[in-house]
């Protein structure tokens, strides 16, 4: 198999794994009473994996899949957090309460067995 074909197949597999992880995380949030507002929402600042809402609170969730929860968590870096927060500001600006909307940023981690761990307010303190 040529290298370009193998790399394309690997990229497709990662893409499909990412979609599967996001779907698994969305189901966990829905079981907890959250409504999925958007999946892979894209603004000028970048993409947000999941946007959820419950009782007027918005959650912007970054989904990371890896072998373990720890390695998934390590894949979220400061530059990504800044990009996600900028995109969230863009999204929230369109909400009725604008940037005064009640919101938080969660890390949603998926391990190799499909387990899901959500870390609420992972980007800051309550």
Buried (B, 14 or more C-beta within 10 A) or exposed (E): EEEEEEEEEEEEEEEEEBEEBBEBBBEBBEEEEBEBBBBEBEBEBBEBBBBBBEEEEBBBBBBBBBEEBEBBBEEBEEEBBEBBBEBBBBBBEEBEEEEEBEBBBBBBBBBEEEEBBBBEEBBEEE
